Structure formats: C-alpha cells, structure tokens
Amino acid sequence: MAIVTPQTRMFADDGTIPNNPRLPFLVYRGGIDLSGTPDPEAVIERTFARHQWGDMWRNGIYPYVHYHSMIHEALAVARGRARVQFGGPQGEELEIGPGDVTVLPAGTGHRCVWASPELMVIGAYPKSGKYDLCRGSKAEHARAIETIAEVPLPATDPIYGAEGPLKSLWR
C-alpha cells in the first residue's frame, strides 16, 4: 500500500477557538482506498481499529463550531461529500469526500458548512486522552489552553500505524 502524504495546516488561536499551537492539522486525500467496496464504513472502522484508534462513531459533522480540548480526533468520509470549516471562524473551508481522512489535534475547531444528503463520516480517537466537547466560550478557552498542552501524542497514525506520517509530523 502506497502511503498518502498528508497536507498540513496550522491554525492560529483566535481568542475563542484555541486550535493547537504545535501540532498540525492533517488531511490525507484518498487516505483509505474505498474503491469497489459495498461497505466503506466497515473498511474505515477496520483500518482505525487495526491502528488502535477507537471509540468510533458513524454520523455527520456538527453544523456548529466545536473542538475537543482533551483528545485528538480522526474523521474519515465513507460516503458523500462535505465542506467543513477547520480552525474555527478564521480557519479554512475544505471539501472532503470518500476515502479522505482528517486528523485534528486537540483544540482544532471544526464545523460542517454543507453536506450531501448521504454523508457518512466515521470518527475515532486514540487510546490516550478523554473526550470532551467545547463550543468556544471564554471560560472553556482558558481551561483548554492548559488541557491541550497535556494531551499525549497518539501511539500510532490512524491509517498507517506506528510508521505513519503522523508520527514524524507530530513530534
């Protein structure tokens, strides 16, 4: 399997959405090959599970800006397309589609701007960290600045495992 080199982005703290000051947001375009499968959700879930990313869910992406201050998150598109704003209101809108995987370091704001009706996203988290949902209040921001710095690095890349690009990009 050829390794897809992820695109990277850094997003600044805008005073409401902290983003991550040291770890880049990653976009693996076509990171998981879904061609020919009648069950792309299962292909993605097996890939994430094989690399110890769990607590998976199937859904869309919330239409409001939010972030996780105590855990990193991987999002993979199984079906449909979406335009997602990453990095908060001052961030960047990206269109993502089947097989695309994004990896959001703790603190990265995100919201769905538009989605096709059949959109299905699989989300997963590394074993280290604790799920939380922050909406961008001033009180959350102050706490998040402290907790983001404490979130441990994942042991593996969610697509490629111990030797994947995440490991070198998130040193």
C-alpha positions as CSV (number, residue, x, y, z in Angstrom):
1,M,0.0,0.0,0.0
2,A,1.4,3.4,-1.0
3,I,1.4,5.9,1.8
4,V,-0.5,9.1,1.1
5,T,1.4,12.1,2.3
6,P,-0.9,14.3,4.3
7,Q,-1.4,18.0,3.6
8,T,-0.8,20.0,6.8
9,R,-2.3,23.2,8.2
10,M,-1.6,25.3,11.3
11,F,-4.5,27.4,12.6
12,A,-4.0,30.3,15.0
13,D,-5.7,30.8,18.3
14,D,-8.5,33.4,17.6
15,G,-9.3,34.1,21.3
16,T,-12.3,31.7,21.2
17,I,-11.1,28.6,19.4
18,P,-7.6,27.7,20.6
19,N,-6.6,25.3,17.9
20,N,-3.3,23.6,18.5
21,P,-0.1,25.8,18.8
22,R,2.3,23.0,18.0
23,L,0.7,20.1,16.1
24,P,-0.5,20.5,12.5
25,F,-4.0,19.5,11.3
26,L,-3.6,16.7,8.7
27,V,-5.6,15.9,5.6
28,Y,-5.0,12.6,3.8
29,R,-6.7,12.9,0.4
30,G,-7.8,9.4,-0.5
31,G,-6.0,8.1,2.5
32,I,-8.2,5.0,2.7
33,D,-9.0,3.2,-0.6
34,L,-12.7,2.5,-0.7
35,S,-12.9,1.5,-4.4
36,G,-15.2,-1.4,-5.0
37,T,-16.4,-2.0,-1.5
38,P,-20.1,-2.1,-0.8
39,D,-19.4,-1.3,2.9
40,P,-16.9,1.6,3.1
41,E,-17.9,2.2,6.8
42,A,-16.5,-1.2,7.7
43,V,-13.3,-0.7,5.8
44,I,-12.6,2.6,7.6
45,E,-13.5,1.1,11.0
46,R,-11.2,-1.9,10.4
47,T,-8.4,0.5,9.4
48,F,-8.8,2.7,12.5
49,A,-9.1,-0.4,14.8
50,R,-6.0,-2.0,13.4
51,H,-4.1,1.1,14.4
52,Q,-5.6,1.4,17.9
53,W,-7.9,4.3,17.2
54,G,-11.3,3.5,18.8
55,D,-14.4,4.9,20.5
56,M,-15.7,5.1,16.9
57,W,-19.0,6.6,15.8
58,R,-20.9,7.0,12.5
59,N,-22.6,10.2,11.7
60,G,-22.1,13.6,10.0
61,I,-20.2,16.6,11.5
62,Y,-21.9,19.1,13.7
63,P,-23.0,22.3,12.0
64,Y,-21.7,24.5,14.8
65,V,-18.1,25.3,15.7
66,H,-16.7,23.0,18.3
67,Y,-13.4,21.4,19.4
68,H,-12.0,18.8,21.8
69,S,-9.5,20.0,24.3
70,M,-8.5,16.7,25.9
71,I,-8.2,14.4,22.9
72,H,-7.2,14.2,19.2
73,E,-9.7,13.1,16.6
74,A,-9.7,11.4,13.2
75,L,-12.5,11.8,10.7
76,A,-12.9,9.7,7.6
77,V,-15.6,10.1,4.9
78,A,-17.2,6.8,4.0
79,R,-20.0,8.3,1.7
80,G,-21.0,11.6,0.3
81,R,-19.2,14.9,0.4
82,A,-18.9,17.8,2.9
83,R,-17.5,21.3,3.1
84,V,-16.0,21.6,6.6
85,Q,-14.5,24.7,8.1
86,F,-11.5,23.7,10.1
87,G,-9.7,26.0,12.5
88,G,-12.8,28.0,13.7
89,P,-14.4,31.1,12.1
90,Q,-11.0,32.3,11.0
91,G,-9.9,28.9,9.6
92,E,-10.2,27.3,6.2
93,E,-13.1,25.6,4.4
94,L,-12.1,22.2,2.8
95,E,-14.3,19.9,0.7
96,I,-13.8,16.3,1.8
97,G,-15.1,13.1,0.1
98,P,-14.9,9.3,0.2
99,G,-11.6,8.0,1.5
100,D,-10.4,11.4,2.8
101,V,-9.2,11.3,6.3
102,T,-8.6,14.3,8.5
103,V,-6.7,14.2,11.8
104,L,-7.5,17.1,14.2
105,P,-5.0,17.7,17.0
106,A,-6.7,18.6,20.3
107,G,-8.1,22.2,20.2
108,T,-8.8,22.3,16.4
109,G,-12.1,23.9,15.7
110,H,-14.4,22.4,13.1
111,R,-18.0,22.6,11.8
112,C,-19.9,21.3,8.8
113,V,-20.8,24.2,6.4
114,W,-22.5,21.9,3.8
115,A,-23.1,18.2,3.4
116,S,-24.6,16.0,0.7
117,P,-27.6,14.0,1.9
118,E,-25.8,10.7,2.0
119,L,-22.8,12.0,4.0
120,M,-21.4,9.4,6.4
121,V,-18.3,10.1,8.5
122,I,-16.5,7.7,10.8
123,G,-14.9,9.4,13.8
124,A,-12.2,7.8,16.0
125,Y,-9.9,8.7,18.9
126,P,-6.5,7.4,20.1
127,K,-6.4,5.4,23.3
128,S,-4.8,8.3,25.2
129,G,-7.0,11.3,26.0
130,K,-10.5,11.9,27.2
131,Y,-13.5,13.1,25.0
132,D,-14.9,16.5,25.7
133,L,-17.0,18.9,23.6
134,C,-16.2,22.6,23.7
135,R,-18.2,25.3,21.9
136,G,-15.9,28.3,22.2
137,S,-16.8,30.1,25.4
138,K,-14.2,32.3,27.1
139,A,-14.2,30.1,30.2
140,E,-13.6,27.0,28.0
141,H,-10.8,28.7,26.1
142,A,-8.8,29.5,29.3
143,R,-9.1,25.9,30.5
144,A,-8.5,24.5,27.0
145,I,-5.2,26.3,26.7
146,E,-4.0,24.2,29.7
147,T,-5.5,20.9,28.8
148,I,-4.5,20.9,25.1
149,A,-0.8,21.1,26.2
150,E,-1.4,18.0,28.3
151,V,-2.9,15.7,25.7
152,P,-0.5,12.9,24.9
153,L,0.6,12.1,21.4
154,P,-1.1,9.1,19.8
155,A,0.9,5.9,19.7
156,T,0.1,5.4,16.0
157,D,-1.1,7.1,12.8
158,P,-4.8,6.2,12.4
159,I,-4.3,4.9,8.8
160,Y,-0.7,3.6,8.7
161,G,0.1,2.7,12.2
162,A,3.4,3.1,14.0
163,E,5.4,4.2,11.0
164,G,2.8,6.5,9.5
165,P,3.3,10.2,8.7
166,L,1.6,11.4,11.8
167,K,4.4,10.0,13.9
168,S,7.1,12.2,12.3
169,L,4.8,15.3,11.8
170,W,3.6,15.3,15.4
171,R,7.0,15.0,17.2
